[in-house]
Amino acid sequence: MARQQLGLLTPSAKLSKVAEKKTLLEEIQSDLHTNGIKLTFSPLRLFKVILSYRFLPIVMMRLVVNDLFLLSGISRIALNILYHMEIGRNVRIGKSLHLPHPSGIVIATGTQIGDNCAIYHRTTFAEKGGMHKGPVLGNCCVVGTGTVILGNLHIGDNVKIGPNSVVIYDVPSNTIAFGNPLVLKQVSNAKTAD
């Protein structure tokens, strides 16, 4: 107990911090690979990767989502200034997030995004009524440019949402959704999420 009051970590707490960092690095590497950025250790290649317009927002998003205190705060501010992105608290993002054009994305508090999803620019995941619960997006989903997903609703796996759509109710798996008001088209031969 005295060790915790002094801010000292027990050996098991140190191991969990190391495991958390390893997971964060694996998530970042998976996201970068999904976005076509390969990390190699030649100085010239590494310099080109860092200057890539997709590298910084992906790394900063992961720092914000994993809530690494000072790094999270600095990354949150930098995302807002450089990319006009806002990310709320308690957001969960799955592996291999694809951001083709990483600008103007707003992710509300409590939003959950599944694995292998693609989010285009000017997309908003909004909470409704100050409940601090954002939408839940399934695996293998594509969210088009300018889409607004409003409220604590569930979007199933393998859903494609067209550009400039407004989603205000649940969308079942294996569906194409588009428009305002939202139109749903069931897809019969969709791949299953792993």
C-alpha positions as semicolon CSV with decimal commas, in nm:
position;residue;x (nm);y (nm);z (nm)
1;M;0,000;0,000;0,000
2;A;0,284;0,239;0,087
3;R;0,446;0,172;-0,253
4;Q;0,130;0,282;-0,433
5;Q;0,101;0,600;-0,223
6;L;0,458;0,693;-0,316
7;G;0,385;0,633;-0,683
8;L;0,607;0,324;-0,703
9;L;0,492;0,037;-0,920
10;T;0,490;-0,321;-0,802
11;P;0,657;-0,573;-1,034
12;S;0,319;-0,697;-1,163
13;A;0,207;-0,337;-1,233
14;K;0,532;-0,276;-1,424
15;L;0,466;-0,584;-1,638
16;S;0,111;-0,468;-1,718
17;K;0,245;-0,126;-1,825
18;V;0,497;-0,296;-2,056
19;A;0,221;-0,517;-2,202
20;E;0,001;-0,209;-2,254
21;K;0,281;-0,031;-2,443
22;K;0,344;-0,340;-2,657
23;T;-0,027;-0,357;-2,744
24;L;-0,029;0,013;-2,834
25;L;0,269;-0,032;-3,065
26;E;0,104;-0,335;-3,227
27;E;-0,217;-0,134;-3,282
28;I;-0,022;0,155;-3,437
29;Q;0,173;-0,082;-3,661
30;S;-0,148;-0,255;-3,771
31;D;-0,315;0,080;-3,851
32;L;-0,012;0,203;-4,044
33;H;0,005;-0,121;-4,244
34;T;-0,367;-0,094;-4,327
35;N;-0,310;0,260;-4,455
36;G;-0,025;0,148;-4,681
37;I;0,258;0,274;-4,461
38;K;0,536;0,022;-4,400
39;L;0,780;0,088;-4,120
40;T;1,136;0,017;-4,222
41;F;1,442;0,134;-4,042
42;S;1,632;0,303;-4,321
43;P;1,664;0,673;-4,228
44;L;1,533;0,802;-4,561
45;R;1,229;0,571;-4,560
46;L;1,150;0,653;-4,195
47;F;1,168;1,027;-4,276
48;K;0,923;0,982;-4,567
49;V;0,686;0,784;-4,345
50;I;0,684;1,052;-4,076
51;L;0,609;1,320;-4,334
52;S;0,322;1,112;-4,474
53;Y;-0,011;1,285;-4,416
54;R;-0,160;0,967;-4,267
55;F;0,119;0,879;-4,022
56;L;0,069;1,150;-3,759
57;P;-0,309;1,133;-3,723
58;I;-0,300;0,754;-3,682
59;V;-0,032;0,766;-3,414
60;M;-0,198;1,059;-3,236
61;M;-0,542;0,889;-3,246
62;R;-0,397;0,581;-3,080
63;L;-0,231;0,795;-2,811
64;V;-0,563;0,970;-2,738
65;V;-0,766;0,648;-2,735
66;N;-0,518;0,473;-2,503
67;D;-0,535;0,775;-2,267
68;L;-0,164;0,815;-2,196
69;F;-0,207;1,127;-1,978
70;L;0,023;1,403;-2,108
71;L;0,074;1,244;-2,451
72;S;-0,301;1,202;-2,482
73;G;-0,365;1,570;-2,406
74;I;-0,097;1,695;-2,643
75;S;-0,215;1,457;-2,918
76;R;-0,577;1,567;-2,867
77;I;-0,479;1,933;-2,916
78;A;-0,255;1,856;-3,214
79;L;-0,529;1,651;-3,384
80;N;-0,770;1,938;-3,338
81;I;-0,533;2,203;-3,474
82;L;-0,369;2,008;-3,759
83;Y;-0,650;1,780;-3,877
84;H;-0,969;1,932;-3,727
85;M;-1,034;1,602;-3,551
86;E;-1,200;1,567;-3,212
87;I;-1,200;1,247;-3,009
88;G;-1,402;1,213;-2,688
89;R;-1,319;1,013;-2,380
90;N;-1,365;0,636;-2,341
91;V;-1,345;0,575;-2,715
92;R;-1,249;0,225;-2,831
93;I;-1,104;0,168;-3,176
94;G;-1,035;-0,180;-3,310
95;K;-0,734;-0,295;-3,508
96;S;-0,652;-0,189;-3,862
97;L;-0,840;0,139;-3,878
98;H;-0,821;0,288;-4,229
99;L;-0,831;0,668;-4,264
100;P;-0,806;0,750;-4,636
101;H;-0,839;1,124;-4,575
102;P;-0,781;1,196;-4,206
103;S;-0,945;1,533;-4,152
104;G;-1,260;1,665;-3,991
105;I;-1,352;1,344;-3,807
106;V;-1,547;1,384;-3,481
107;I;-1,576;1,082;-3,251
108;A;-1,802;1,129;-2,946
109;T;-1,744;1,003;-2,595
110;G;-1,814;0,633;-2,555
111;T;-1,801;0,548;-2,926
112;Q;-1,680;0,198;-3,016
113;I;-1,533;0,121;-3,359
114;G;-1,468;-0,241;-3,461
115;D;-1,176;-0,400;-3,644
116;N;-1,092;-0,336;-4,011
117;C;-1,310;-0,025;-4,047
118;A;-1,261;0,266;-4,287
119;I;-1,369;0,618;-4,194
120;Y;-1,363;0,894;-4,453
121;H;-1,326;1,265;-4,387
122;R;-1,589;1,498;-4,237
123;T;-1,757;1,211;-4,053
124;T;-1,929;1,263;-3,718
125;F;-2,004;1,001;-3,454
126;A;-2,223;1,197;-3,211
127;E;-2,378;1,121;-2,878
128;K;-2,739;1,219;-2,820
129;G;-2,878;1,401;-2,520
130;G;-2,550;1,420;-2,324
131;M;-2,566;1,051;-2,228
132;H;-2,191;1,003;-2,297
133;K;-2,260;0,694;-2,504
134;G;-2,172;0,716;-2,869
135;P;-2,252;0,475;-3,151
136;V;-2,114;0,121;-3,172
137;L;-1,969;0,038;-3,514
138;G;-1,919;-0,331;-3,599
139;N;-1,626;-0,495;-3,778
140;C;-1,541;-0,443;-4,146
141;C;-1,751;-0,128;-4,188
142;V;-1,703;0,164;-4,426
143;V;-1,833;0,508;-4,330
144;G;-1,852;0,751;-4,623
145;T;-1,762;1,118;-4,640
146;G;-1,984;1,360;-4,450
147;T;-2,183;1,093;-4,268
148;V;-2,346;1,172;-3,933
149;I;-2,414;0,883;-3,696
150;L;-2,626;1,017;-3,412
151;G;-2,698;0,857;-3,078
152;N;-2,633;0,540;-2,886
153;L;-2,709;0,300;-3,169
154;H;-2,554;-0,016;-3,309
155;I;-2,421;-0,055;-3,662
156;G;-2,368;-0,423;-3,751
157;D;-2,072;-0,595;-3,916
158;N;-1,997;-0,551;-4,289
159;V;-2,202;-0,232;-4,323
160;K;-2,127;0,029;-4,588
161;I;-2,268;0,375;-4,521
162;G;-2,279;0,606;-4,821
163;P;-2,157;0,965;-4,826
164;N;-2,363;1,241;-4,661
165;S;-2,593;0,993;-4,489
166;V;-2,764;1,059;-4,156
167;V;-2,796;0,750;-3,937
168;I;-3,043;0,783;-3,648
169;Y;-3,140;0,418;-3,590
170;D;-2,970;0,078;-3,575
171;V;-2,837;-0,073;-3,896
172;P;-2,826;-0,456;-3,925
173;S;-2,520;-0,648;-4,042
174;N;-2,448;-0,701;-4,414
175;T;-2,627;-0,384;-4,521
176;I;-2,564;-0,089;-4,747
177;A;-2,710;0,230;-4,597
178;F;-2,732;0,566;-4,772
179;G;-2,918;0,892;-4,786
180;N;-3,118;1,125;-4,567
181;P;-3,365;0,980;-4,474
182;L;-3,164;0,660;-4,447
183;V;-3,236;0,381;-4,698
184;L;-3,120;0,027;-4,617
185;K;-3,036;-0,239;-4,877
186;Q;-2,961;-0,590;-4,751
187;V;-2,660;-0,761;-4,913
188;S;-2,698;-1,138;-4,944
189;N;-2,342;-1,242;-5,034
190;A;-2,145;-1,033;-4,782
191;K;-1,827;-1,166;-4,623
192;T;-1,848;-1,254;-4,255
193;A;-1,634;-1,065;-4,005
194;D;-1,351;-1,261;-3,846
